[in-house]
């Protein structure tokens, strides 16, 4: 009996000759140099790619078999780009690519095409983005249902939590810093694109919260990773399959809808404050915590100041406000010198309205996407930090909505933001979190740091949005 594609995708297999072929990457490099910079998840925009180096390659489904069936090739590659002299030792960002390989690409997949290698083991075949092919996405799910390894990859699964077979796959086409696939309105698979060694918080924290019986986070059920590079080290997370919340609306869209209708949003904001405090409490009870005192708070303030200086050099419009913004960070360091300490724990790390979902009917809030700010190093994203950093980030998100919605920051919208921010803080305090209004130095420093981050992000990626964080810069610099 002939072997089916599903069987070939899920059985354990050793590395095939294609994986170690020395001319594999050299034959793909010209195609990747054109395709990779156009992807939303590519972090090196504006800098020339001078080449690629291969970290690993694994065939999930044979790419050179006879016949018309497609193959799947998983690659980890480093993009070689010019870097400033201060970063001369940096090897380059590592990216995960999932490539489909087809003898003759069907017309329906033409938008996914990357190109046809002129040589190497894939010569004469079309290489394309596998995550835009529903069939190959379905085969990925089949593989995640079976713990084990293929080549350099390892598939893990929570006991008894495997998804059923045969769920239809639907790639999420919205621009993201990663790639996602929805399976039958029951599960969602996030494939991480920019890869750093170690456990990704978007697997680590939801697993901890699920173990703590915190119902505010969709539970992870399976994951894809590479094994640790050295004995005693951590594996590197490549993808996470989680429960999907069908019918839910993200907080950003709900806030914009409320602004467009000139509707009050304090009730949902207060409930969201409750949800945030519940997540923080569960994380503090489940994972390590610490206390930040004078030297540690001074180090936090120093990192904030360094980010401010670097951003002011990159975005000159920030320079007139630099000294007054730095005063917020100096005040944070002063809190430490006065002998007061702050509790620190694992946090979300990139909390905003777009990272929240509200269920239909009861309107229950959930928090998603615990990866943290992808542009920051993984070690920094896993660092223990005051929980109020998440709160400050959410306050910035309410301000963003008010200034970017249909009203564009008119007096009514700004008053909406003020009341909504207050309601969120009230809900957070009611659910057992520290009242953010009792920590003005900490809140001002973290909100200022977030606004500085936003200035750099918008200047690089969405210049038309730069006035939004710059309005916050002016407000914070004025001490409002």
GISUL-V852343 format. One record per backbone hydrogen bond with DSSP energy under -1.0 kcal/mol. NH is the residue of the N-H (numbers start at 1). CO is the residue of the C=O. If there is no record, write none. Layout:
{{NH CO} {NH CO}}
This chain:
{{8 4} {9 5} {10 6} {11 7} {19 16} {21 18} {24 21} {27 23} {28 24} {29 25} {32 28} {33 29} {35 31} {36 32} {38 35} {39 36} {42 39} {47 44} {50 80} {53 78} {55 76} {56 76} {58 74} {60 72} {61 72} {71 101} {72 61} {73 99} {74 58} {75 97} {76 56} {77 95} {78 53} {79 93} {80 51} {87 84} {88 85} {90 87} {95 77} {96 193} {97 75} {99 73} {100 128} {101 71} {102 126} {109 106} {110 107} {112 109} {113 110} {114 127} {115 127} {123 120} {124 117} {125 122} {126 102} {127 115} {128 100} {129 112} {130 98} {132 129} {133 130} {137 133} {138 134} {139 135} {140 136} {141 137} {142 138} {143 139} {144 140} {145 141} {146 143} {148 155} {150 153} {151 13} {153 150} {154 225} {155 148} {156 223} {158 221} {161 158} {170 182} {172 180} {179 191} {181 189} {182 170} {183 187} {184 168} {186 183} {187 183} {188 242} {189 181} {190 240} {191 179} {192 238} {195 94} {203 200} {204 200} {205 201} {207 203} {208 204} {209 205} {210 206} {211 207} {212 208} {213 210} {214 209} {221 241} {222 241} {223 156} {224 239} {225 154} {226 236} {233 230} {236 226} {237 198} {238 224} {239 224} {240 190} {241 222} {242 188} {243 219} {244 186} {248 245} {249 358} {251 356} {254 250} {255 251} {256 252} {257 253} {258 254} {259 255} {260 256} {261 257} {262 259} {263 258} {269 265} {270 266} {271 267} {272 268} {273 269} {274 270} {275 271} {276 272} {277 273} {278 274} {279 275} {280 276} {281 277} {282 278} {283 279} {284 280} {285 281} {286 282} {287 283} {290 344} {292 342} {297 293} {298 294} {299 295} {300 296} {301 297} {302 298} {303 299} {304 300} {305 301} {306 302} {307 303} {308 304} {309 305} {310 306} {311 307} {312 308} {313 309} {314 310} {315 311} {318 315} {319 316} {321 318} {322 319} {325 321} {326 322} {327 323} {328 325} {330 326} {331 327} {332 328} {333 329} {334 330} {335 331} {336 332} {337 333} {338 334} {339 336} {340 335} {342 292} {344 290} {345 385} {355 352} {356 353} {357 366} {358 249} {359 364} {362 360} {366 357} {367 216} {368 355} {376 373} {381 377} {382 378} {383 380} {385 345} {389 386} {390 387} {391 387} {392 388} {393 389} {394 390} {395 391} {396 392} {397 393} {398 394} {399 395} {400 396} {401 397} {402 398} {403 399} {404 400} {405 401} {408 405} {409 402} {414 410} {415 411} {416 412} {417 413} {418 414} {419 415} {420 416} {421 417} {422 418} {423 419} {424 420} {425 421} {426 422} {427 423} {428 424} {429 425} {430 426} {431 427} {432 429} {433 428} {438 435} {439 436} {443 439} {444 440} {445 441} {446 442} {447 443} {448 444} {449 445} {450 446} {451 447} {452 448} {453 449} {454 450} {455 451} {456 452} {457 453} {458 454} {459 455} {460 456} {461 457} {462 458} {465 462} {466 463} {468 465} {470 466} {471 467} {472 468} {473 469} {474 470} {475 471} {476 472} {477 473} {478 474} {479 476} {480 475}}
